[in-house]
Amino acid sequence: MRFYLSVFLAFVSFNVLAGSDAQASQASQDPAALKAQLQDYYFDAARRGDVPMLETFIEAGYFLDTRDGKGYTALILAAYHGQGAAVERLLAAGADACAQDQRGNTALMGAIFKGEVQIARTLLAANCSPDQRNGAGQTAAMYAGLFKRVELLDALKAKGADMNAEDPLGNSATRLASGEIRTAAPR
């Protein structure tokens, strides 16, 4: 309860400054509403790159790998939204860089998809398998090949990624990088 109290007090202060003290007051009376509101603030801070707010959660001992309804963690959201400082702070605090959303995508895959090369490089330093696959059988290297992130292909290869690993359709990072995209399984 101490945890919720310390975080709630920080958010009451934030909400009063932002003009929504009625919402904070309502949440203080319902533990489930408080938990949901805290989670919303946490994910919003990650999306916006609000490192001081993330620091409040970290100092309060908030579970950094909390997931939203789609399985996104704050690290996945920060990476996808190009919030490099937030990514670095979450990683330093122990957020799981290998965490996957409901589709199996990682923060690294999101950064590659969005073209966030520096964030992807930061995430590559984490101790995750370079051949981790999402639900469609794709790897980060396949994303880099598909989206022509050549500089990241080299970094993934240096980390040990298998450039010839194939998804169920027969696509590999090497094929995708060359522009060869298969949309049906090979016969």
N, C-alpha and C positions, 0 to 999 in steps of 0.2 A: 504494500500500500504506500510505503514511503516513496517508492519510485513514481507511482502515479501522481502522488501529491506534488513532488518536486517538478515533474514535467507539467502537470496541470497548472501550477502556479506560474510557471514560465509562460504558458499559453494564455492564461487569463491576462497577464500583463500585455502580451502581444495583442490579444483580441481587444482589450480596452483601448490600446493605442490605435488599433485599426477600426474601432467603432463597433465591434460586434460582441460586446460584453453579455448580451442576452443569450447568445448561443453558448458562450462559455459557462454561464450560470446554469443553463439547462443541462449541459453535459455533466456538470459537477453533481447533479442529482441522480444520474443514471450511469452506472459503471460501464455498461455496454456502449452507451452513446459516447462516453469519455474515451473508451478504447478506440472506437471508430473515428472519432475526431482527431485523436492523437495520430492515428495511422494516416489519416488524410493530410495532416500537417507535415508529417514525416515525408510522405511521398511528394507532396507539393514542394517542400524544401529541396528535395533531390532534383526534381524537374527544373526548378528555378536556379539551382546552384547556390542556394543560400547556406553557405558553409557555417556561419555563426549559429543558425538554427539547427543544422545537423550536429554541430558541436554540443548544443544543449541536449540533444537526444543521446549522443555518445556519452557525455558526462553523467547523464541520468541512468545509464546502463540499459537503454532501450535495445531490444533485440534487432540488430542491424539487418538480419536476413528475413525480416517480416515480409510477407507477400501480400499483394493485392489480389483481387478476384481473377486476374489473368496470370497470376504467378510471378508478376514482376517484383523485383526487389528494388530498393532505393538505388543500388549500384547499377542495375540494368537501366533504370529510368534516367539516372544522371548521365550514363554513357550515351544513351540514345539521344538525349537532348543536348549533347555537346558541352556538358558541364565538367570540364577537366579538373578544376580544383575540388569539386565535390567528389569526383571519382577518386582522386588521390587521397582525400581525407577519409573516405569510407574504407578504402583499401588499407590505409595505415591503421585504422581502428579495428580491422579484422573482418570486414565484410567479405563474404564468399564470392570470389571472382568466377568460380566454376558453376555457380547457381544457374539453373535453367528455369525459364518460364514454362507455362503449360504446353507450349509448342516445342519445348526443348531448346529454345534459343538462349544464348548467353549474352552478357554485357559486351563481350568482344564481337560477337556476331552483329549486335545492334550498332556498335560503333563503326564497324566495317560498312554495313548497309548505309548508314547515314554519312559516310565519308569523313568520319572523325578520326583521322589518321593518328594524331598525337595521342588521343585517348586509347586507340587500339594498341599503340606501342606500349603505353603504360600498362594496359591489361595483359599484354603478352609477357610481361615480366612476372606475372603471377604464376603460381605453381599449378597450372591446369594442363591437361593433355591438349596438345595442338590438334589432335584428331577427334576431340569430343564432338559428338553428332547430335543434331536436333531431331525432332520427331519425323522429319522428312528424310533423314539419313544424310543430311548435309553437314559439312564441317566449315570452320571459319575460313579455311583456305579456299573452299568452293565459293564462299561469299566473296572473298577477295578476287578470285578469278572472274566471277560473274560481273562484278562491279568495277573491274579493271583497276584494282588497287595494287598495282605491280610492286610498289615499295613494301607493301604488307605481305605479298606473296613471298618475297625474298626473306623477310623477317620470320614468317611462319616456317619456311623451309629450313632456315637456320635453327629454329627451335625443334626441328624434327618432324614437322608435319609431312604426311604422305601426300605428295602432289598428285599421285595416280590413284588414290582411293576414290571409289565411285559411289555415288548415291544410287538408289534403286532404278533410276532411269539411265544409268551408265555415264552420268556426268562426273568429271573429275576436275580438280582445280586447273590442271594443265589444259584440258579441253575447253573449259569455260573461258580461260584467259585468252585462248586463241580464237574465241568467237564461236566455237562449235557447241551448240546447246541442243541437248536431246530432250524431247518433250514426251517421248514414249519409251518404254523399256525395250532394250535391244532384243531381237528374236534369236 
